[in-house]
Structure formats: C-alpha cells, structure tokens
Amino acid sequence: MAITLYQEPDLISPAFQPEFYLCYISYSIEQDFKYMFVVEDKDGDILNKKILPFPDYNGRMDISPILQNYVDSTFLYDTTGNTHTDSTLIQYEISIGYTGSTHTSTPVSQGVLYLLNGADLDFDYENYLFNSGGVETNYFLTHQPLEMEINLTDYYTLTGLAGNFLGGVSSFWHDTFIDVYYSDGTDKQYMMVCDGYAYAPGFTSPSAVGSMCQTAGVGPINLNDSILYDADLAVYTTGATIIHSGTTSYDIWIGGNSRNRYSPKYTFNVNNNDNRYPLEQVAFLNRLGNFSYFTFRGKTRVTTSNEKDTFIKNRYYLNGNSWETNSARRGRTTYNSNVRQEVTFQSDYINQDTYDFMEDLFTSPEVYWIKDGEAISMNVVDTTWSNKRKVNDKVIEFNIKCEFANKKLINI
C-alpha cells in the first residue's frame, strides 16, 4: 500500500518558511508504528528520522529547520565570468517510508526539489519554471527593474537558474547571452560559458542538470575580464574590453544554445557623465537570496564618534602603616575606547521602479560597501527619502545611513 501525500513543498521554495510534508497510510494504527523521513542532498543523507503519527494518524514533518543550514549567501563582487554558487540554491530529495509491528516499507523517493536561499513572502515558484514554449519567465534571482542605470566603474552580477524545472532532471541547460549595443549603432552578442555541473541528490557523478545556480558577472568591470564565447565568430575571448567608454547601453538575458531568449531582457544604460562626487557602490542581499548592487552618485559623509568606558580611581593609598591621599589620583579614568563610524550615502534622482527595488536594500540583513578593492560589512541604521517633481515625472532621492559592522575597540 502506498503512502498518501496530502501536502508537500513546491518544486522551488524559499528556505526561510515552513516546508511541510503531510502524509497518511492506514497502517499507522498499528502498534509501534512510525513514519520514516530521509532527506539527502548531493553529498548524501542530511536527515534520517522516525516520527510517531499524530493523534489523527497522519505523519507530519517540517524540514525547513534542517535545510536552512545548507543554504547560504556568497558575495562574489569581484569574480569574473560564471561562478557557481551552489549554496544559493540546493537540490534535495526526500523519501518517505514507515515501520510497524506488522507492515514495514523502506523510504520511497518523492522526487527532486529545490530550495532557494530567500525569505520573500511574495515568492512564486512558477516565476522560475522554464517554459519550453518560449514564454519568458523571471529567470534571474533579482527584483530589479528591467531597465537600470550602470556606471563604467561598476561591478554587477545577476544569478540565473539553469535546468528545465518543468521536466525536473533534464539534459537541457542554458547559457547566458549578452547583447552589447554601441553608440555607433552596432551590436555584438556574447555567450557566457558554463564551466561545470551540479550534482543531483544520490548521484556520485555529474547529473544531466546544468549548473543550477550560477552568478554571471554583467557589470562593466567584471564583464570585461570574463572568458566569453563570441557567438558570431565561434571563438573564445579572454580579457576583452566589451563595455568601453563609447557604450551607451547593453542588454543581457538567459538563452539556449540556439540563441533563443528564455528570460526577460535586462537593459543597462551606461552613465559616462562626469560626477561631482566619487561614485560609491554597495552590494546587498536581496529577498531572493542573491546579491544585488546600487551605485550612489551623491555626496557621501563619514562621521566618527568615540564612546569611552571609565572607572573611578581610588585616591587613597597605603604608605607604610598609614593611609594617605593623592588628589592627582582622583577622577575617572578611561579603560576602553570604542570608535564608531557611520556613513551616509546619497542617491541621485531615480524613478519609482528603481526606488521600489531599493526596499530590498533598506531591509537587507547583509550590506557591503565596495571600497578600495575591499568589501566592508555595513548595517543600515536609518533611511530617509523625498519625492520631487521634474516636469510631469515623479523622481525620488534617498539617503541611507550605515554603520560599520565591525567597530574599532581600543583597550588601554
């Protein structure tokens, strides 16, 4: 007799919400009956548990507290080309069985599912299903608008999902095509090359599924250093200057080997204008578990404050057999100095769609300031914004105040 499965997670689910399995079999009334749940990833078993049935004889298991330990964020702002970030999206397989005084069944696989390092309450896994009929889907792990401004000095990455999710484990996989439009009206198409495969649960060799989650460097800095495949000339290009000073915009999307497009087209308008203040770029973990970027063109202010811990010295001291006082020893003495630094970033005027995307920045648990070749960990502590009108278009300017996550602590 097969187990009836009443509830299971979607094919692709965000990790930080309940992942319930609810099942039933009539043998659960037997003495010493227990449901058996086995969860495995590419490295083998990560959960093997027997649980008693509930009073209604159903078996219920929430596997999210276990699987949350297997997804993580990987900040790769300076990587080039395609970089596998397997911890952003994991494959797992659950098998359900039972054991009792009379009837026993070894766990049977319920199929391969995918868990995404995200916490978006509006998450809809259908947005990430590949449609073989050519219907475009939201195939990048980002909330960003389809058109966005970018600077020649910017790093930028988008993480795509590869593999045919409608068919589960499939031999079909995608590359990332990049269309670059130049100011003279010419264009060039490149293909970012996948350089490896993911491992399906229970397999000891690469499965037919391509890289399930890969980070494509698409900013002018990391794109120019990528190993690219020229789809027109059928040759590989290393270290080519793809986005040069004359580029006004370029588009990217995910496509197949036949150069078909299977995702929305993201347009980056290149801002080559001189800026009054140094450009400051931050990276932040968005609600889909991937890092996004934003460049501030306004004035950046750094403020430093010093917090001191003190104690009161005793002005009395023992001199031979008598107590004496020394007025110079009176008062408070510093024994710890804590230097706190805060940075206020100011944006240029942006449109409503870009500002809506900034909500991911305001609420992000991980923010990094890319400064002098380093990624400085920051915490957002305050946000202000103002709406203004320019002709008939509403534009928005905003400031965020961040503190350094690691404070300077001086013990004296």
C-alpha positions in Angstrom: 0.0 0.0 0.0 1.4 3.4 -1.0 1.5 6.4 1.3 -0.9 9.1 0.5 0.8 12.5 0.4 -1.5 15.3 1.3 1.0 18.2 1.4 4.5 18.9 0.1 6.6 22.0 -0.8 6.6 23.5 -4.2 9.1 22.5 -6.8 11.2 25.6 -5.9 10.6 27.1 -2.4 12.3 29.8 -0.3 14.2 28.3 2.6 13.1 30.5 5.4 9.5 29.5 5.7 7.9 26.2 6.7 8.4 23.2 4.4 5.7 20.8 5.5 5.2 17.2 4.5 1.8 15.7 5.5 1.1 12.0 4.7 -1.1 9.1 5.7 -1.3 5.4 5.5 -3.9 3.1 7.2 -1.1 1.0 8.8 -0.4 3.9 11.2 -2.9 2.5 13.7 -0.5 -0.5 14.3 1.5 -0.8 17.5 5.0 0.7 17.4 4.2 2.4 14.0 6.5 5.2 12.9 6.8 7.3 9.7 10.3 7.4 8.3 11.7 10.5 6.6 15.0 10.6 4.7 16.4 13.8 3.2 19.5 13.8 1.1 21.5 16.3 -1.0 24.4 15.9 -3.4 26.6 14.7 -0.6 24.3 12.1 0.9 21.8 11.9 3.8 21.3 15.0 5.8 18.2 13.8 7.7 17.1 10.3 8.7 14.3 10.3 11.2 11.5 8.2 12.5 8.5 10.0 14.0 5.3 8.9 15.7 2.0 9.6 14.0 -0.2 12.4 15.2 -3.5 11.6 17.0 -5.2 11.7 13.6 -2.7 9.0 12.4 -1.1 11.4 9.9 2.7 11.9 9.6 3.8 15.5 9.6 7.4 16.8 9.2 8.7 20.3 8.7 12.2 20.0 7.1 12.9 23.7 6.9 14.9 24.0 10.2 17.3 21.3 8.8 17.6 22.6 5.3 18.1 26.2 6.3 21.6 25.2 7.4 22.5 24.1 3.9 21.8 27.4 2.1 23.9 30.4 2.4 24.8 33.7 0.7 28.1 34.0 -1.2 29.2 37.5 -2.0 31.3 37.4 -5.2 31.5 41.1 -6.3 34.9 40.8 -8.0 34.6 37.4 -9.7 34.6 37.2 -13.4 32.6 35.1 -15.8 30.3 32.5 -14.4 30.8 31.4 -10.8 28.9 28.6 -9.3 27.2 29.5 -6.0 25.7 26.1 -5.1 24.8 27.3 -1.6 22.3 29.8 -3.0 20.1 27.1 -4.5 20.3 23.5 -3.4 18.7 20.3 -4.7 17.3 17.9 -2.2 15.4 14.7 -2.3 13.0 13.3 0.3 12.0 9.7 0.7 9.1 8.6 3.0 8.5 5.2 4.4 7.2 3.5 7.5 7.9 0.8 10.0 5.5 -1.0 12.4 4.8 -4.3 14.2 3.3 -5.8 11.0 3.9 -3.7 8.0 7.2 -2.1 7.0 8.3 -0.2 3.9 11.7 1.3 3.0 11.5 5.0 2.2 10.4 5.8 -1.3 11.6 8.9 -3.1 9.1 11.7 -3.6 11.3 13.4 -6.3 13.9 16.1 -6.5 13.0 19.5 -5.2 14.9 22.8 -5.0 15.4 25.2 -2.0 16.3 28.8 -2.5 18.1 31.0 -0.1 15.3 33.5 0.1 12.8 35.0 2.5 10.3 36.6 0.2 6.7 36.3 1.3 5.5 37.0 -2.3 7.7 34.3 -3.7 6.0 32.4 -6.5 8.0 29.4 -7.7 6.1 29.4 -11.1 8.2 32.5 -11.9 11.2 30.3 -12.1 9.9 27.5 -14.3 11.3 27.2 -17.7 8.6 27.1 -20.4 9.7 25.1 -23.4 7.1 27.0 -25.4 9.3 30.1 -25.3 7.3 32.0 -22.7 9.5 34.5 -20.9 9.8 34.0 -17.2 11.5 35.9 -14.4 14.7 33.8 -14.6 17.1 36.0 -12.6 17.2 36.0 -8.9 16.5 39.7 -8.6 13.7 42.2 -8.1 15.5 44.9 -10.0 13.7 46.8 -12.8 14.2 45.6 -16.4 16.0 48.9 -17.2 18.6 50.3 -14.9 21.5 52.8 -14.9 25.0 51.5 -14.5 28.5 53.1 -14.4 31.7 52.1 -16.2 33.3 51.6 -12.8 30.6 49.2 -11.5 30.7 45.6 -10.6 27.4 43.9 -11.2 26.1 40.3 -11.1 22.9 38.5 -11.7 22.3 34.9 -10.7 20.3 32.7 -13.1 18.7 29.4 -12.7 19.7 26.8 -15.2 18.0 23.5 -16.0 14.5 22.6 -17.1 12.4 22.8 -14.0 9.2 21.7 -15.7 10.9 18.4 -16.5 12.8 18.1 -13.3 16.2 16.5 -14.1 16.8 17.2 -17.7 19.6 17.3 -20.2 18.6 20.8 -21.3 20.6 23.7 -19.8 21.1 27.3 -20.6 24.0 29.7 -21.2 23.8 33.4 -20.6 23.8 35.5 -23.7 24.8 39.2 -23.6 23.9 41.7 -26.2 26.1 44.8 -26.2 24.8 47.9 -28.1 27.4 50.6 -29.0 27.0 54.3 -29.6 27.6 53.9 -33.4 24.6 51.6 -33.7 26.5 48.3 -34.0 26.0 45.5 -31.6 27.7 42.3 -30.6 26.4 39.1 -28.9 28.4 37.0 -26.5 27.7 33.9 -24.6 28.9 33.4 -21.0 30.2 29.8 -20.8 29.1 27.3 -18.1 32.2 25.6 -16.8 30.7 22.8 -14.6 27.7 20.8 -13.5 25.7 20.5 -10.3 25.2 17.2 -8.6 21.8 15.7 -8.1 20.9 14.0 -4.8 22.1 10.5 -4.6 24.3 10.6 -7.6 28.1 10.1 -7.5 28.8 11.6 -10.9 27.6 14.9 -12.5 23.9 14.7 -13.4 22.3 15.9 -16.6 21.2 19.1 -14.9 23.5 22.0 -15.7 24.7 24.4 -13.1 21.6 25.0 -11.1 22.6 28.4 -9.8 25.4 30.5 -11.4 26.5 34.1 -10.9 27.2 35.9 -14.1 29.4 38.9 -14.0 27.5 41.5 -16.0 28.9 44.8 -14.8 31.4 46.8 -17.0 34.4 45.8 -14.7 33.8 42.1 -14.3 32.3 41.6 -17.7 35.4 43.0 -19.4 37.6 40.4 -17.7 35.3 37.4 -18.4 36.1 34.5 -20.6 33.4 34.9 -23.2 32.4 32.9 -26.2 31.8 35.0 -29.4 28.6 33.5 -30.8 29.2 35.2 -34.2 32.9 34.2 -34.7 32.7 30.9 -32.7 35.8 31.8 -30.7 36.6 32.4 -27.1 37.6 35.9 -26.0 39.6 36.4 -22.8 40.1 39.8 -21.1 38.3 41.7 -24.0 37.0 45.3 -23.4 33.4 44.6 -24.0 31.9 47.7 -22.3 34.1 50.5 -23.4 33.8 54.3 -22.9 31.6 54.7 -26.0 29.0 52.2 -25.0 25.6 53.8 -24.2 23.6 50.7 -23.2 23.7 46.9 -23.3 21.2 44.1 -22.7 21.5 40.7 -21.1 19.3 37.7 -20.9 19.4 33.9 -20.4 19.1 31.9 -23.6 19.7 28.5 -25.0 22.3 27.2 -27.4 20.2 28.3 -30.3 20.4 31.9 -29.1 16.7 31.8 -28.1 15.8 34.1 -25.2 14.2 32.4 -22.1 14.2 35.3 -19.7 13.3 38.9 -19.5 15.8 41.2 -21.2 17.6 43.4 -18.7 18.8 46.8 -20.1 21.8 48.6 -18.5 22.1 52.2 -19.6 25.8 53.3 -19.2 26.3 56.7 -17.4 29.5 58.2 -18.8 28.9 61.6 -17.4 31.3 63.3 -15.0 30.2 63.1 -11.4 30.7 65.8 -8.8 31.4 63.3 -6.1 33.1 59.9 -6.1 30.9 57.1 -7.0 30.2 54.7 -4.1 28.8 51.2 -4.7 27.1 49.0 -2.2 26.1 45.3 -2.5 23.1 43.9 -0.6 21.5 40.5 -0.1 18.0 40.7 -1.7 14.9 38.8 -0.6 15.6 36.1 -3.1 18.9 35.2 -1.5 21.2 36.7 -4.1 23.3 39.9 -4.1 22.2 43.0 -5.9 24.1 46.3 -6.4 23.4 50.0 -6.3 25.7 53.0 -7.0 25.3 56.2 -5.1 26.2 59.4 -7.1 25.6 61.9 -4.4 27.7 63.2 -1.5 29.0 60.5 0.9 29.6 61.6 4.5 31.6 59.7 7.1 31.1 60.6 10.8 33.1 59.3 13.6 32.2 59.2 17.3 34.1 57.9 20.3 32.5 56.2 23.2 34.5 55.7 26.4 34.2 53.3 29.3 35.6 54.7 32.6 36.1 53.8 36.2 36.8 56.0 39.3 40.3 55.7 40.7 40.7 55.4 44.5 42.7 58.5 45.7 43.7 56.7 48.9 46.8 54.6 49.1 48.8 52.8 51.8 52.1 54.5 52.7 53.9 52.3 55.2 51.5 51.8 58.1 49.2 54.8 57.3 46.7 55.7 54.6 47.4 58.8 52.6 45.5 60.6 49.8 46.7 61.9 46.5 44.5 64.4 44.8 46.1 63.6 41.4 44.6 60.1 41.5 41.1 61.4 41.8 38.5 61.3 39.0 37.5 59.0 36.2 40.0 57.0 34.1 39.3 55.6 30.6 39.9 51.9 30.3 38.1 51.2 27.0 37.6 53.4 23.9 35.1 52.4 21.3 35.3 54.2 17.9 32.0 54.2 16.0 31.9 55.2 12.3 28.7 55.9 10.3 28.5 56.5 6.6 25.6 58.4 4.9 25.1 57.6 1.2 23.1 59.9 -1.0 21.5 58.8 -4.3 20.8 60.7 -7.5 17.2 61.1 -8.6 15.8 57.8 -9.5 12.4 56.6 -10.9 9.7 54.9 -9.0 10.6 51.3 -10.2 14.2 51.7 -9.0 13.1 53.1 -5.7 10.7 50.1 -5.2 13.7 47.9 -5.8 15.6 49.8 -3.1 13.3 48.3 -0.4 15.4 45.2 -0.6 18.4 47.4 0.3 16.6 49.1 3.2 15.7 45.8 4.8 18.7 43.7 3.8 20.5 41.7 6.5 23.8 41.9 4.6 25.2 45.1 3.1 28.7 45.7 1.9 30.5 48.9 0.8 32.8 48.2 -2.1 35.7 50.5 -1.2 39.4 50.4 -2.4 39.2 46.8 -3.5 37.6 45.6 -0.3 34.1 44.6 0.8 33.3 46.4 4.0 30.5 45.0 6.0 27.8 47.5 7.0 24.5 47.7 8.8 21.7 50.0 7.6 20.5 52.1 10.6 18.4 54.8 9.1 16.7 55.7 5.8 15.2 59.0 4.5 13.8 59.9 1.1 12.0 62.7 -0.6 9.7 62.9 -3.7 10.2 65.7 -6.1 8.7 66.6 -9.5 10.6 67.2 -12.6 8.3 68.2 -15.5 5.5 65.6 -15.1 7.7 62.8 -13.8 8.0 62.0 -10.1 11.6 61.4 -9.1 12.9 60.3 -5.8 16.1 61.0 -3.9 17.1 59.0 -0.8 19.8 58.7 1.8 20.8 55.7 3.9 22.9 55.8 7.0 25.0 52.8 7.6 27.3 51.9 10.5 30.4 49.7 10.2 29.5 46.2 11.3 33.0 45.9 12.9 33.8 48.6 15.4 37.3 49.7 16.4 37.7 48.7 20.0 40.8 50.1 21.8 41.7 48.7 25.2 44.0 51.0 27.2 
